[in-house]
């Protein structure tokens, strides 16, 4: 019988007792399938604008999805630009000028934002107005004039989709 060194004995012992370990890929495939399904379902092309409870949007038959633009919310009491209050409706209605100073200043700040993706450069000077359906036309006109003064010429109105 040959004499083995301790290292050779250890190698021979591992080779004798070590069976190859199989990896079960079925459970991993299930996890990846669920993950892909979740990612595909959450990345659908449906975009909605969240409207505050104080704003009741008019209904209309629309086919276009909303674009990613600057959102102005005009409720019965406040005018909000990107969620920040820029003016009170009572002060705007009492004013004799057509330009709303707080809104103009906020739009000027928003116009200086840098565009990350080149295809979004077209939408930098676009604005979506979410106005309550009961606000007077004079207020809406002042908001639109202020947008035009701030070089936001592409104006869209948010509406609630009418169920056909």
C-alpha positions in Angstrom: 0.0 0.0 0.0 1.3 3.4 -0.9 1.7 6.1 1.6 -0.3 9.2 0.8 0.5 12.7 2.0 -2.2 14.4 4.0 -2.9 16.7 1.1 -3.5 13.8 -1.3 -5.7 12.0 1.3 -7.8 15.1 1.6 -8.2 15.4 -2.1 -9.1 11.7 -2.4 -11.6 11.9 0.4 -13.3 14.9 -1.2 -13.5 13.2 -4.6 -15.0 10.0 -3.0 -17.7 11.7 -0.9 -18.5 14.8 -2.9 -21.4 14.2 -5.3 -22.1 17.0 -7.8 -24.7 19.4 -6.6 -27.6 20.1 -9.0 -29.1 23.6 -9.2 -32.9 23.8 -9.5 -33.7 26.6 -12.0 -37.4 26.1 -12.1 -38.0 28.4 -9.1 -35.7 31.1 -10.6 -37.5 31.0 -13.9 -40.8 31.5 -12.1 -39.4 34.5 -10.2 -38.0 36.1 -13.5 -41.3 35.4 -15.3 -43.3 37.2 -12.5 -40.8 40.1 -12.5 -41.0 40.6 -16.3 -44.8 40.5 -16.2 -44.8 43.1 -13.4 -42.4 45.4 -15.3 -44.3 45.1 -18.6 -47.7 45.8 -16.9 -46.5 48.8 -15.0 -44.7 50.4 -18.0 -47.9 50.8 -20.0 -48.4 53.9 -22.0 -51.4 55.2 -20.0 -50.7 58.5 -18.4 -53.1 60.4 -16.2 -52.9 63.7 -14.4 -53.9 63.7 -10.8 -56.4 66.5 -10.2 -56.9 68.0 -6.8 -60.3 67.6 -5.1 -60.9 71.3 -5.2 -60.9 71.2 -9.1 -63.8 69.8 -11.0 -62.6 69.3 -14.5 -65.0 69.6 -17.5 -65.8 66.4 -19.4 -65.0 65.9 -23.1 -64.4 63.2 -25.7 -60.6 62.9 -25.9 -58.4 60.6 -27.7 -55.0 62.0 -26.9 -53.0 61.1 -23.8 -51.6 64.0 -21.7 -48.0 65.1 -22.4 -45.4 65.7 -19.7 -45.6 69.5 -19.4 -45.7 72.2 -16.7 -49.1 71.8 -14.9 -51.0 74.8 -13.7 -54.0 74.2 -11.4 -56.6 76.9 -11.2 -59.1 76.2 -8.4 -61.8 78.5 -6.8 -59.2 80.0 -4.4 -55.7 79.4 -5.6 -53.5 79.2 -8.7 -50.8 76.5 -8.4 -47.8 76.0 -10.7 -46.2 72.6 -10.3 -47.9 72.2 -6.9 -46.7 75.5 -5.5 -49.2 78.3 -4.8 -48.3 81.4 -6.9 -51.4 83.6 -6.6 -54.8 83.9 -4.9 -57.8 84.0 -7.2 -59.4 86.9 -5.3 -56.3 89.1 -5.7 -56.0 88.2 -9.4 -59.7 89.0 -10.1 -59.3 92.3 -8.2 -56.2 93.3 -10.3 -56.7 95.5 -13.3 -53.7 94.0 -15.2 -53.8 90.9 -17.4 -50.4 89.5 -16.2 -50.3 87.6 -12.9 -46.9 88.6 -11.4 -46.4 85.5 -9.2 -47.3 83.1 -12.0 -45.1 84.9 -14.4 -42.1 84.7 -12.0 -42.7 81.0 -11.4 -43.0 80.3 -15.2 -39.8 82.2 -15.8 -38.0 80.0 -13.3 -39.5 76.9 -14.8 -38.4 78.0 -18.3 -34.8 77.9 -17.2 -34.9 74.2 -16.4 -32.4 72.1 -18.4 -33.7 69.3 -20.6 -32.2 65.9 -19.9 -33.4 64.0 -23.0 -33.3 65.7 -26.5 -36.8 64.5 -27.5 -38.3 66.4 -24.5 -36.9 69.7 -25.7 -40.1 70.4 -27.7 -42.3 70.2 -24.6 -40.2 72.6 -22.5 -42.4 75.6 -23.5 -45.7 73.7 -23.1 -48.2 74.1 -20.3 -51.3 72.2 -19.2 -54.0 74.1 -17.4 -56.2 72.2 -15.0 -58.9 74.7 -14.4 -62.2 74.2 -12.5 -65.1 74.1 -14.8 -66.9 76.9 -12.9 -64.1 79.6 -12.9 -64.9 82.8 -14.8 -63.4 83.3 -18.3 -61.7 86.5 -17.2 -59.5 84.5 -14.8 -58.7 81.9 -17.4 -57.8 84.7 -19.9 -55.4 86.2 -17.4 -53.7 82.9 -16.9 -53.3 82.3 -20.6 -52.0 85.9 -21.2 -49.4 85.3 -18.4 -48.4 82.0 -20.0 -47.9 83.8 -23.4 -45.9 86.6 -21.7 -43.6 83.9 -20.2 -43.1 82.3 -23.7 -45.3 79.2 -22.9 -47.2 79.3 -26.1 -48.3 75.7 -26.3 -51.3 75.7 -24.0 -53.4 72.5 -23.3 -56.4 72.1 -21.1 -56.9 69.1 -18.9 -60.4 67.5 -19.1 -62.0 64.4 -17.7 -62.6 61.7 -20.2 -66.3 61.2 -20.9 -67.3 57.5 -20.8 -68.9 56.7 -24.2 
